[in-house]
Amino acid sequence: MKTLLVPVALHDTLPSVFATATLAARRFGSLIEGVSLRPALAEYVPVDMVGGMTWLRDEEADRAEAEEAGEHFIAAMEAAAIPRHPRDGLCIPENVAGCGPRYRWRQDVPAGDAFLGQYARLFSATVVGRPGAEDASPRMATFETALFEGGRPILLAPPTAPTSLGEAVLIAWNGSTETARAVAFAMPFLLQAKRILVLSVEGGTVPGPSAEDLAQSLACEGIAAAHRALPAGRRTPGETFLAEAKEFGADLLIKGAYTQSRLRQMIFGGPTSHVLAHADLPVLMAH
């Protein structure tokens, strides 16, 4: 977790995104890189098909939005006493281990989500806000672009800024390849966590290793983890994972994303959809 990408869009969860990134950077001595995330430039966007009114988004408006995003990011890093990276170029390998948390802002990024999906491949994780339906909430498209195109994990910031990260970790285990990838990406957190619980829920698993199997595998890595396999109940697996995380005092949930297809979860719901809608703690996700 030595490099964290923070796409900055102006939404209500932005303070929590900055706080989550800062907590991770302090834990691992990470470089936080901020980039502006804004709509792609379009010459004309229809507003009223009957009246023929149009909205023009020009380069000047795009540049102003990018500058405002940079101002928010830099102000947040300075308020958190995170020093600026001394060089805007490449990191020097021999200096990375002991240089501590730091930040840099990249200005020359194109508008639109396509750049984010490609650029995220260079970072240990991308920190985004939990999507919401309200206009002032982070967009689902941002989360899904980074998740499916980046090839790296997502560190999902809750609506309210967390005060700790990675001290107590709950692994929402369902035996899937997606969750196995999430656990692999989360190893830096697991190696430092004080308490870990591997939890599975009957009816929310796929054919694969059990929660006990994963706990034993982690023990071979020198990581002590408790394990529980809960029977099916009135709550859905997604509801159970969040309720048990709260009871455990977890400040990080590790979960595979979309073991079921997105379309199925849109129609019938599913653990990923529930966590995306209701999680009030940071979540590390991978697909």
KOLMI-16172 format. One line per 8 residues: their letters; for each residue x, y, z of N, C-alpha, C. Coordinates in nm, 2 decimals. Layout:
! KOLMI-16172
A	X Y Z X Y Z X Y Z | ...
***
This chain:
! KOLMI-16172
MKTLLVPV	0.08 -0.12 0.00 0.00 0.00 0.00 0.09 0.13 0.00 | 0.19 0.13 -0.08 0.28 0.24 -0.09 0.24 0.35 -0.17 | 0.14 0.33 -0.26 0.09 0.44 -0.35 -0.07 0.43 -0.35 | -0.13 0.55 -0.33 -0.27 0.56 -0.32 -0.32 0.66 -0.42 | -0.41 0.63 -0.50 -0.47 0.72 -0.60 -0.60 0.78 -0.54 | -0.62 0.91 -0.55 -0.74 0.97 -0.50 -0.80 1.06 -0.61 | -0.90 1.01 -0.68 -0.97 1.09 -0.78 -1.06 1.19 -0.71 | -1.04 1.32 -0.74 -1.11 1.42 -0.66 -1.22 1.48 -0.75
ALHDTLPS	-1.35 1.45 -0.70 -1.47 1.51 -0.76 -1.54 1.58 -0.64 | -1.61 1.69 -0.67 -1.67 1.77 -0.57 -1.80 1.71 -0.52 | -1.79 1.63 -0.41 -1.91 1.57 -0.36 -1.91 1.57 -0.21 | -2.02 1.53 -0.14 -2.03 1.55 0.00 -1.94 1.46 0.08 | -1.90 1.34 0.02 -1.81 1.25 0.09 -1.66 1.28 0.08 | -1.63 1.39 0.01 -1.49 1.41 -0.01 -1.40 1.42 0.11 | -1.45 1.49 0.22 -1.37 1.49 0.35 -1.34 1.35 0.40 | -1.43 1.26 0.39 -1.41 1.12 0.43 -1.31 1.05 0.34
VFATATLA	-1.31 1.08 0.21 -1.21 1.02 0.12 -1.07 1.07 0.16 | -1.06 1.19 0.18 -0.93 1.25 0.22 -0.88 1.18 0.36 | -0.98 1.17 0.45 -0.94 1.11 0.58 -0.90 0.97 0.57 | -0.97 0.89 0.49 -0.94 0.75 0.47 -0.80 0.73 0.40 | -0.78 0.81 0.30 -0.65 0.81 0.23 -0.54 0.85 0.33 | -0.56 0.95 0.41 -0.46 0.99 0.51 -0.43 0.88 0.61 | -0.53 0.82 0.66 -0.51 0.71 0.76 -0.43 0.60 0.70 | -0.46 0.56 0.57 -0.38 0.45 0.51 -0.24 0.50 0.48
ARRFGSLI	-0.22 0.62 0.44 -0.09 0.67 0.42 0.00 0.68 0.54 | -0.06 0.71 0.65 0.02 0.71 0.78 0.05 0.57 0.82 | -0.03 0.48 0.79 -0.01 0.34 0.83 0.11 0.28 0.75 | 0.11 0.31 0.62 0.21 0.24 0.54 0.32 0.34 0.48 | 0.32 0.46 0.52 0.41 0.56 0.46 0.39 0.58 0.31 | 0.27 0.59 0.27 0.23 0.59 0.13 0.24 0.73 0.07 | 0.26 0.73 -0.06 0.24 0.85 -0.15 0.10 0.86 -0.19 | 0.03 0.97 -0.16 -0.11 0.99 -0.20 -0.10 1.08 -0.32
EGVSLRPA	-0.15 1.04 -0.43 -0.16 1.12 -0.55 -0.30 1.16 -0.59 | -0.33 1.28 -0.60 -0.46 1.33 -0.63 -0.47 1.37 -0.78 | -0.58 1.34 -0.84 -0.61 1.38 -0.97 -0.76 1.43 -0.98 | -0.78 1.52 -1.07 -0.92 1.58 -1.08 -1.00 1.48 -1.17 | -1.12 1.45 -1.11 -1.22 1.37 -1.18 -1.34 1.45 -1.21 | -1.37 1.47 -1.34 -1.47 1.56 -1.38 -1.54 1.50 -1.51 | -1.66 1.55 -1.55 -1.72 1.50 -1.67 -1.64 1.52 -1.80 | -1.65 1.44 -1.89 -1.58 1.46 -2.02 -1.64 1.58 -2.09
LAEYVPVD	-1.55 1.65 -2.16 -1.59 1.76 -2.24 -1.69 1.72 -2.35 | -1.79 1.79 -2.36 -1.89 1.77 -2.47 -1.93 1.90 -2.53 | -1.94 1.91 -2.66 -1.97 2.04 -2.72 -2.11 2.08 -2.69 | -2.21 1.99 -2.70 -2.34 2.03 -2.67 -2.41 1.92 -2.60 | -2.48 1.95 -2.49 -2.56 1.85 -2.41 -2.70 1.90 -2.41 | -2.80 1.83 -2.47 -2.94 1.88 -2.47 -2.99 1.88 -2.33 | -3.07 1.99 -2.30 -3.13 2.01 -2.18 -3.29 2.00 -2.19 | -3.33 2.07 -2.30 -3.48 2.07 -2.32 -3.50 2.03 -2.47
MVGGMTWL	-3.54 1.91 -2.50 -3.56 1.86 -2.63 -3.67 1.94 -2.71 | -3.77 1.99 -2.63 -3.87 2.07 -2.70 -3.83 2.21 -2.73 | -3.77 2.27 -2.64 -3.73 2.41 -2.66 -3.60 2.42 -2.73 | -3.52 2.31 -2.74 -3.40 2.32 -2.81 -3.29 2.38 -2.73 | -3.30 2.40 -2.60 -3.20 2.46 -2.52 -3.08 2.37 -2.50 | -2.96 2.42 -2.49 -2.84 2.34 -2.48 -2.75 2.40 -2.37 | -2.67 2.31 -2.32 -2.57 2.35 -2.22 -2.43 2.33 -2.27 | -2.35 2.44 -2.27 -2.22 2.43 -2.33 -2.12 2.42 -2.22
RDEEADRA	-2.04 2.31 -2.22 -1.93 2.29 -2.13 -1.80 2.32 -2.21 | -1.73 2.43 -2.18 -1.61 2.46 -2.26 -1.49 2.43 -2.18 | -1.38 2.45 -2.24 -1.25 2.42 -2.18 -1.22 2.51 -2.06 | -1.27 2.63 -2.06 -1.25 2.72 -1.94 -1.32 2.66 -1.82 | -1.44 2.62 -1.83 -1.51 2.56 -1.72 -1.45 2.44 -1.67 | -1.40 2.36 -1.76 -1.33 2.23 -1.73 -1.20 2.26 -1.65 | -1.13 2.36 -1.69 -1.00 2.40 -1.63 -1.03 2.45 -1.49 | -1.14 2.53 -1.47 -1.17 2.59 -1.34 -1.21 2.48 -1.25
EAEEAGEH	-1.29 2.38 -1.29 -1.33 2.27 -1.20 -1.20 2.19 -1.16 | -1.11 2.16 -1.25 -0.99 2.09 -1.22 -0.91 2.17 -1.11 | -0.90 2.30 -1.13 -0.82 2.38 -1.03 -0.89 2.38 -0.90 | -1.02 2.38 -0.89 -1.09 2.38 -0.77 -1.07 2.25 -0.70 | -1.07 2.14 -0.77 -1.04 2.01 -0.71 -0.90 2.00 -0.65 | -0.81 2.06 -0.72 -0.67 2.06 -0.67 -0.66 2.14 -0.55 | -0.73 2.25 -0.54 -0.73 2.34 -0.42 -0.78 2.26 -0.30 | -0.89 2.19 -0.32 -0.95 2.11 -0.21 -0.85 2.00 -0.16
FIAAMEAA	-0.79 1.93 -0.26 -0.70 1.82 -0.22 -0.58 1.87 -0.15 | -0.52 1.98 -0.20 -0.39 2.03 -0.13 -0.43 2.09 0.00 | -0.54 2.15 0.02 -0.58 2.21 0.15 -0.60 2.09 0.25 | -0.66 1.99 0.20 -0.69 1.87 0.30 -0.55 1.81 0.34 | -0.46 1.79 0.25 -0.33 1.73 0.28 -0.25 1.82 0.38 | -0.26 1.95 0.35 -0.19 2.04 0.44 -0.25 2.05 0.58 | -0.38 2.04 0.58 -0.45 2.04 0.71 -0.42 1.92 0.79 | -0.39 1.80 0.72 -0.36 1.68 0.79 -0.21 1.67 0.81
AIPRHPRD	-0.13 1.78 0.78 0.01 1.78 0.80 0.08 1.67 0.72 | 0.03 1.64 0.60 0.10 1.55 0.51 0.19 1.63 0.42 | 0.32 1.61 0.42 0.42 1.69 0.34 0.40 1.66 0.19 | 0.44 1.76 0.12 0.43 1.74 -0.03 0.55 1.66 -0.08 | 0.53 1.58 -0.17 0.64 1.50 -0.23 0.74 1.59 -0.29 | 0.87 1.57 -0.26 0.97 1.67 -0.30 0.99 1.68 -0.45 | 0.95 1.57 -0.52 0.97 1.57 -0.66 0.83 1.53 -0.72 | 0.80 1.59 -0.83 0.67 1.56 -0.90 0.70 1.44 -1.00
GLCIPENV	0.82 1.39 -1.01 0.85 1.28 -1.10 0.84 1.15 -1.03 | 0.93 1.06 -1.07 0.92 0.92 -1.02 0.97 0.91 -0.88 | 0.93 0.81 -0.80 0.98 0.79 -0.67 1.12 0.72 -0.69 | 1.21 0.75 -0.59 1.34 0.69 -0.59 1.34 0.56 -0.50 | 1.36 0.44 -0.56 1.34 0.32 -0.48 1.42 0.32 -0.35 | 1.54 0.37 -0.35 1.61 0.36 -0.22 1.56 0.45 -0.11 | 1.48 0.55 -0.15 1.43 0.64 -0.05 1.28 0.61 -0.01 | 1.22 0.51 -0.07 1.08 0.49 -0.05 1.05 0.44 0.09
AGCGPRYR	1.13 0.35 0.14 1.10 0.27 0.27 1.09 0.37 0.39 | 1.17 0.47 0.40 1.17 0.55 0.52 1.12 0.69 0.50 | 1.06 0.72 0.38 1.02 0.86 0.36 0.89 0.90 0.42 | 0.81 0.81 0.46 0.68 0.85 0.53 0.58 0.90 0.44 | 0.46 0.93 0.49 0.34 0.97 0.40 0.37 1.10 0.34 | 0.33 1.12 0.22 0.35 1.24 0.14 0.24 1.25 0.03 | 0.23 1.36 -0.03 0.13 1.38 -0.14 0.19 1.45 -0.26 | 0.12 1.43 -0.37 0.14 1.51 -0.49 0.01 1.53 -0.57
WRQDVPAG	0.00 1.63 -0.64 -0.11 1.66 -0.72 -0.07 1.66 -0.87 | -0.14 1.58 -0.95 -0.12 1.57 -1.09 -0.22 1.66 -1.16 | -0.17 1.76 -1.24 -0.26 1.85 -1.30 -0.31 1.81 -1.44 | -0.22 1.75 -1.51 -0.24 1.72 -1.66 -0.32 1.59 -1.68 | -0.44 1.59 -1.63 -0.52 1.47 -1.66 -0.64 1.50 -1.74 | -0.68 1.42 -1.83 -0.80 1.45 -1.92 -0.93 1.43 -1.84 | -1.03 1.49 -1.88 -1.16 1.47 -1.82 -1.22 1.33 -1.86 | -1.32 1.29 -1.78 -1.38 1.16 -1.81 -1.33 1.04 -1.73
DAFLGQYA	-1.40 0.94 -1.72 -1.37 0.82 -1.64 -1.26 0.73 -1.70 | -1.25 0.73 -1.84 -1.16 0.64 -1.90 -1.02 0.65 -1.85 | -0.97 0.77 -1.83 -0.83 0.79 -1.78 -0.82 0.72 -1.64 | -0.92 0.74 -1.55 -0.91 0.68 -1.42 -0.89 0.53 -1.42 | -0.97 0.46 -1.51 -0.96 0.32 -1.52 -0.82 0.27 -1.56 | -0.76 0.35 -1.64 -0.62 0.31 -1.69 -0.52 0.35 -1.59 | -0.53 0.47 -1.53 -0.42 0.52 -1.44 -0.42 0.44 -1.31 | -0.54 0.39 -1.27 -0.55 0.32 -1.14 -0.46 0.20 -1.14
RLFSATVV	-0.42 0.15 -1.26 -0.34 0.02 -1.26 -0.20 0.04 -1.21 | -0.16 0.17 -1.19 -0.03 0.19 -1.14 -0.02 0.20 -0.99 | -0.13 0.20 -0.91 -0.13 0.23 -0.77 -0.17 0.10 -0.69 | -0.13 0.11 -0.56 -0.16 0.00 -0.47 -0.31 -0.01 -0.45 | -0.38 0.10 -0.45 -0.53 0.11 -0.43 -0.58 0.24 -0.47 | -0.70 0.25 -0.51 -0.77 0.38 -0.54 -0.87 0.40 -0.43 | -0.87 0.52 -0.37 -0.96 0.56 -0.27 -1.08 0.64 -0.32 | -1.20 0.59 -0.31 -1.32 0.66 -0.36 -1.42 0.66 -0.25
GRPGAEDA	-1.52 0.75 -0.27 -1.63 0.76 -0.17 -1.74 0.66 -0.21 | -1.81 0.62 -0.10 -1.92 0.52 -0.12 -2.03 0.58 -0.21 | -2.07 0.52 -0.32 -2.16 0.58 -0.41 -2.30 0.60 -0.35 | -2.37 0.70 -0.40 -2.51 0.73 -0.35 -2.59 0.77 -0.46 | -2.73 0.78 -0.44 -2.82 0.82 -0.54 -2.84 0.97 -0.54 | -2.80 1.04 -0.44 -2.82 1.19 -0.43 -2.72 1.25 -0.53 | -2.76 1.37 -0.57 -2.67 1.45 -0.67 -2.54 1.48 -0.61 | -2.53 1.50 -0.47 -2.41 1.54 -0.41 -2.33 1.42 -0.36
SPRMATFE	-2.36 1.30 -0.40 -2.29 1.18 -0.36 -2.19 1.14 -0.47 | -2.09 1.06 -0.43 -2.00 1.00 -0.53 -2.08 0.92 -0.63 | -2.03 0.92 -0.76 -2.10 0.85 -0.86 -2.06 0.70 -0.86 | -2.16 0.62 -0.89 -2.13 0.47 -0.91 -2.04 0.45 -1.02 | -2.04 0.53 -1.13 -1.95 0.51 -1.24 -1.81 0.52 -1.20 | -1.78 0.61 -1.11 -1.64 0.62 -1.06 -1.59 0.49 -0.99 | -1.67 0.44 -0.90 -1.64 0.32 -0.83 -1.62 0.20 -0.93 | -1.72 0.18 -1.02 -1.71 0.07 -1.11 -1.60 0.08 -1.21
TALFEGGR	-1.57 0.20 -1.26 -1.46 0.22 -1.35 -1.33 0.18 -1.28 | -1.30 0.23 -1.16 -1.18 0.19 -1.09 -1.18 0.04 -1.06 | -1.29 -0.01 -1.02 -1.30 -0.15 -0.98 -1.27 -0.25 -1.10 | -1.34 -0.23 -1.21 -1.33 -0.32 -1.32 -1.22 -0.29 -1.42 | -1.18 -0.17 -1.43 -1.08 -0.13 -1.53 -0.94 -0.12 -1.47 | -0.93 -0.09 -1.34 -0.80 -0.06 -1.27 -0.72 -0.19 -1.24 | -0.79 -0.30 -1.22 -0.71 -0.42 -1.18 -0.65 -0.42 -1.05 | -0.68 -0.32 -0.97 -0.63 -0.31 -0.83 -0.74 -0.29 -0.74
PILLAPPT	-0.72 -0.30 -0.61 -0.83 -0.29 -0.51 -0.89 -0.14 -0.50 | -1.01 -0.14 -0.45 -1.07 -0.01 -0.41 -1.08 0.00 -0.26 | -1.04 0.12 -0.21 -1.06 0.15 -0.07 -1.17 0.24 -0.06 | -1.29 0.19 -0.01 -1.41 0.27 -0.02 -1.43 0.35 0.11 | -1.44 0.48 0.10 -1.46 0.56 0.22 -1.60 0.58 0.25 | -1.64 0.56 0.38 -1.78 0.58 0.42 -1.82 0.73 0.42 | -1.95 0.75 0.43 -2.00 0.89 0.43 -1.94 0.98 0.54 | -1.92 0.92 0.65 -1.86 0.99 0.77 -1.71 0.95 0.78
APTSLGEA	-1.62 1.05 0.80 -1.48 1.02 0.80 -1.45 0.93 0.91 | -1.37 0.82 0.89 -1.33 0.73 0.99 -1.22 0.79 1.08 | -1.21 0.74 1.20 -1.10 0.79 1.29 -0.99 0.68 1.30 | -1.01 0.56 1.26 -0.91 0.46 1.26 -0.93 0.37 1.14 | -0.82 0.29 1.10 -0.83 0.21 0.98 -0.73 0.09 1.00 | -0.79 -0.03 0.99 -0.71 -0.15 0.99 -0.67 -0.20 1.12 | -0.72 -0.15 1.23 -0.69 -0.21 1.37 -0.76 -0.34 1.39 | -0.89 -0.34 1.36 -0.98 -0.46 1.37 -1.04 -0.48 1.23
VLIAWNGS	-1.02 -0.60 1.17 -1.05 -0.62 1.03 -1.15 -0.74 1.03 | -1.26 -0.72 0.96 -1.35 -0.83 0.93 -1.34 -0.87 0.79 | -1.32 -1.00 0.76 -1.32 -1.05 0.62 -1.45 -1.12 0.59 | -1.53 -1.06 0.50 -1.66 -1.11 0.45 -1.63 -1.23 0.35 | -1.61 -1.35 0.41 -1.56 -1.46 0.32 -1.68 -1.54 0.26 | -1.67 -1.56 0.13 -1.78 -1.64 0.07 -1.72 -1.75 -0.02 | -1.58 -1.77 -0.01 -1.52 -1.88 -0.08 -1.49 -1.85 -0.23 | -1.51 -1.72 -0.27 -1.50 -1.69 -0.42 -1.36 -1.64 -0.45
TETARAVA	-1.34 -1.64 -0.59 -1.21 -1.59 -0.64 -1.20 -1.44 -0.61 | -1.32 -1.37 -0.62 -1.32 -1.22 -0.60 -1.27 -1.19 -0.46 | -1.33 -1.27 -0.36 -1.29 -1.24 -0.22 -1.15 -1.28 -0.19 | -1.10 -1.39 -0.26 -0.96 -1.43 -0.24 -0.87 -1.32 -0.29 | -0.90 -1.26 -0.40 -0.82 -1.15 -0.45 -0.82 -1.03 -0.35 | -0.94 -1.00 -0.30 -0.95 -0.89 -0.20 -0.86 -0.92 -0.08 | -0.86 -1.05 -0.03 -0.77 -1.08 0.08 -0.63 -1.07 0.04 | -0.59 -1.11 -0.08 -0.45 -1.10 -0.12 -0.41 -0.95 -0.12
FAMPFLLQ	-0.49 -0.86 -0.18 -0.46 -0.72 -0.18 -0.45 -0.66 -0.04 | -0.53 -0.72 0.05 -0.54 -0.66 0.19 -0.43 -0.71 0.28 | -0.33 -0.79 0.23 -0.23 -0.85 0.32 -0.15 -0.74 0.39 | -0.12 -0.62 0.34 -0.05 -0.52 0.42 -0.13 -0.48 0.54 | -0.27 -0.47 0.53 -0.35 -0.44 0.64 -0.35 -0.56 0.74 | -0.37 -0.68 0.69 -0.38 -0.80 0.77 -0.25 -0.82 0.86 | -0.14 -0.79 0.80 -0.01 -0.81 0.87 0.00 -0.72 0.99 | -0.07 -0.61 0.98 -0.06 -0.51 1.09 -0.18 -0.50 1.18
AKRILVLS	-0.28 -0.57 1.15 -0.41 -0.56 1.23 -0.39 -0.63 1.36 | -0.46 -0.57 1.46 -0.46 -0.63 1.60 -0.56 -0.74 1.62 | -0.67 -0.73 1.55 -0.77 -0.84 1.55 -0.83 -0.86 1.41 | -0.85 -0.99 1.38 -0.91 -1.03 1.25 -1.01 -1.13 1.27 | -1.12 -1.12 1.20 -1.23 -1.22 1.21 -1.27 -1.25 1.06 | -1.26 -1.38 1.03 -1.30 -1.44 0.90 -1.45 -1.49 0.92 | -1.54 -1.43 0.85 -1.68 -1.46 0.87 -1.75 -1.51 0.74 | -1.82 -1.62 0.75 -1.90 -1.67 0.64 -2.04 -1.68 0.68
VEGGTVPG	-2.14 -1.67 0.59 -2.28 -1.68 0.62 -2.34 -1.79 0.53 | -2.41 -1.88 0.59 -2.48 -1.98 0.51 -2.58 -1.92 0.41 | -2.57 -1.97 0.29 -2.66 -1.91 0.18 -2.59 -1.79 0.11 | -2.47 -1.75 0.16 -2.40 -1.64 0.09 -2.26 -1.68 0.04 | -2.25 -1.81 0.02 -2.12 -1.86 -0.02 -2.13 -1.93 -0.16 | -2.01 -1.95 -0.22 -2.00 -2.03 -0.34 -1.91 -2.15 -0.31 | -1.91 -2.25 -0.40 -1.82 -2.36 -0.37 -1.67 -2.32 -0.36 | -1.61 -2.35 -0.25 -1.47 -2.30 -0.22 -1.44 -2.33 -0.08
PSAEDLAQ	-1.32 -2.28 -0.04 -1.27 -2.30 0.10 -1.36 -2.24 0.20 | -1.36 -2.29 0.32 -1.44 -2.24 0.43 -1.37 -2.12 0.50 | -1.44 -2.06 0.59 -1.38 -1.95 0.67 -1.27 -2.01 0.76 | -1.29 -2.13 0.81 -1.18 -2.19 0.89 -1.06 -2.22 0.80 | -1.08 -2.26 0.67 -0.97 -2.29 0.58 -0.89 -2.16 0.56 | -0.96 -2.05 0.54 -0.89 -1.92 0.52 -0.81 -1.88 0.64 | -0.87 -1.90 0.76 -0.80 -1.86 0.89 -0.67 -1.95 0.90 | -0.68 -2.07 0.87 -0.56 -2.16 0.88 -0.46 -2.12 0.77
SLACEGIA	-0.50 -2.08 0.65 -0.41 -2.03 0.55 -0.34 -1.90 0.60 | -0.41 -1.81 0.66 -0.35 -1.69 0.71 -0.25 -1.72 0.82 | -0.28 -1.82 0.90 -0.19 -1.86 1.01 -0.05 -1.90 0.95 | -0.05 -1.96 0.83 0.07 -2.00 0.77 0.15 -1.88 0.73 | 0.08 -1.76 0.71 0.15 -1.64 0.68 0.19 -1.56 0.80 | 0.17 -1.62 0.92 0.20 -1.55 1.04 0.09 -1.46 1.09 | -0.03 -1.47 1.04 -0.14 -1.39 1.07 -0.25 -1.46 1.16 | -0.27 -1.42 1.28 -0.37 -1.48 1.36 -0.51 -1.43 1.33
AAHRALPA	-0.60 -1.52 1.30 -0.74 -1.47 1.27 -0.84 -1.57 1.33 | -0.94 -1.52 1.39 -1.05 -1.60 1.44 -1.14 -1.63 1.32 | -1.23 -1.73 1.33 -1.32 -1.76 1.22 -1.46 -1.80 1.28 | -1.56 -1.76 1.20 -1.70 -1.80 1.24 -1.78 -1.83 1.11 | -1.86 -1.93 1.12 -1.95 -1.97 1.01 -2.09 -1.96 1.06 | -2.17 -1.86 1.02 -2.30 -1.84 1.07 -2.41 -1.91 0.99 | -2.51 -1.96 1.06 -2.62 -2.02 0.98 -2.71 -1.91 0.92 | -2.79 -1.95 0.82 -2.88 -1.86 0.76 -2.98 -1.81 0.86
GRRTPGET	-3.02 -1.69 0.84 -3.11 -1.63 0.94 -3.21 -1.53 0.86 | -3.27 -1.45 0.94 -3.36 -1.35 0.88 -3.29 -1.24 0.80 | -3.17 -1.21 0.84 -3.09 -1.11 0.77 -3.03 -1.17 0.64 | -3.01 -1.08 0.54 -2.94 -1.12 0.42 -2.79 -1.13 0.46 | -2.71 -1.19 0.38 -2.56 -1.20 0.40 -2.50 -1.06 0.41 | -2.54 -0.96 0.33 -2.49 -0.83 0.33 -2.52 -0.76 0.46 | -2.65 -0.78 0.51 -2.69 -0.72 0.64 -2.61 -0.78 0.75 | -2.58 -0.91 0.74 -2.51 -0.98 0.85 -2.37 -0.94 0.85
FLAEAKEF	-2.30 -0.92 0.74 -2.16 -0.88 0.74 -2.15 -0.74 0.81 | -2.24 -0.65 0.78 -2.23 -0.51 0.84 -2.26 -0.52 0.98 | -2.36 -0.59 1.02 -2.40 -0.60 1.16 -2.29 -0.67 1.24 | -2.23 -0.77 1.19 -2.12 -0.84 1.26 -1.99 -0.75 1.27 | -1.97 -0.68 1.16 -1.85 -0.59 1.16 -1.87 -0.48 1.27 | -1.99 -0.43 1.29 -2.02 -0.33 1.40 -2.00 -0.40 1.53 | -2.05 -0.52 1.55 -2.04 -0.59 1.68 -1.89 -0.62 1.71 | -1.81 -0.65 1.61 -1.67 -0.69 1.63 -1.59 -0.56 1.65
GADLLIKG	-1.64 -0.44 1.62 -1.57 -0.32 1.64 -1.47 -0.30 1.52 | -1.50 -0.35 1.40 -1.42 -0.35 1.29 -1.41 -0.20 1.24 | -1.29 -0.16 1.19 -1.27 -0.04 1.13 -1.22 -0.06 0.98 | -1.23 -0.18 0.94 -1.21 -0.22 0.79 -1.28 -0.35 0.76 | -1.35 -0.35 0.65 -1.42 -0.47 0.60 -1.35 -0.50 0.47 | -1.32 -0.63 0.46 -1.26 -0.68 0.33 -1.36 -0.77 0.26 | -1.39 -0.74 0.13 -1.49 -0.81 0.06 -1.46 -0.81 -0.09 | -1.49 -0.93 -0.15 -1.49 -0.94 -0.29 -1.61 -0.87 -0.35
AYTQSRLR	-1.60 -0.81 -0.47 -1.71 -0.73 -0.52 -1.77 -0.81 -0.64 | -1.90 -0.82 -0.64 -1.98 -0.87 -0.75 -1.94 -1.02 -0.78 | -1.95 -1.11 -0.68 -1.94 -1.25 -0.71 -2.06 -1.29 -0.79 | -2.18 -1.23 -0.76 -2.29 -1.24 -0.85 -2.28 -1.12 -0.95 | -2.34 -1.13 -1.07 -2.33 -1.03 -1.17 -2.39 -0.90 -1.13 | -2.35 -0.79 -1.18 -2.40 -0.66 -1.15 -2.55 -0.66 -1.18 | -2.59 -0.71 -1.30 -2.73 -0.71 -1.34 -2.82 -0.79 -1.24 | -2.77 -0.90 -1.20 -2.85 -0.98 -1.10 -2.86 -0.90 -0.97
QMIFGGPT	-2.75 -0.84 -0.93 -2.76 -0.76 -0.80 -2.85 -0.64 -0.82 | -2.86 -0.58 -0.94 -2.95 -0.47 -0.96 -3.09 -0.51 -0.94 | -3.12 -0.63 -0.99 -3.26 -0.68 -0.99 -3.30 -0.74 -0.85 | -3.21 -0.83 -0.80 -3.25 -0.90 -0.68 -3.17 -0.86 -0.56 | -3.08 -0.77 -0.57 -3.00 -0.73 -0.46 -2.89 -0.83 -0.44 | -2.80 -0.80 -0.35 -2.69 -0.89 -0.32 -2.59 -0.83 -0.21 | -2.50 -0.91 -0.16 -2.41 -0.85 -0.06 -2.33 -0.73 -0.10 | -2.28 -0.73 -0.22 -2.21 -0.61 -0.27 -2.30 -0.49 -0.28
SHVLAHAD	-2.41 -0.50 -0.33 -2.51 -0.39 -0.34 -2.55 -0.34 -0.21 | -2.57 -0.43 -0.11 -2.60 -0.39 0.02 -2.49 -0.31 0.09 | -2.37 -0.36 0.08 -2.25 -0.29 0.14 -2.23 -0.15 0.07 | -2.25 -0.15 -0.06 -2.23 -0.02 -0.13 -2.34 0.08 -0.08 | -2.45 0.04 -0.04 -2.56 0.13 0.00 -2.55 0.16 0.14 | -2.49 0.08 0.23 -2.51 0.10 0.37 -2.39 0.10 0.46 | -2.27 0.06 0.40 -2.15 0.05 0.48 -2.11 0.18 0.55 | -2.09 0.18 0.68 -2.05 0.30 0.75 -1.91 0.29 0.80
LPVLMAH	-1.83 0.20 0.74 -1.69 0.18 0.77 -1.61 0.17 0.64 | -1.48 0.19 0.64 -1.41 0.17 0.52 -1.41 0.02 0.47 | -1.42 0.00 0.34 -1.43 -0.13 0.28 -1.32 -0.14 0.17 | -1.24 -0.25 0.18 -1.14 -0.28 0.08 -1.21 -0.38 -0.01 | -1.22 -0.35 -0.14 -1.29 -0.44 -0.23 -1.21 -0.47 -0.35 | -1.23 -0.58 -0.41 -1.16 -0.62 -0.54 -1.25 -0.71 -0.62 | -1.24 -0.72 -0.75 -1.32 -0.80 -0.83 -1.23 -0.91 -0.90
***
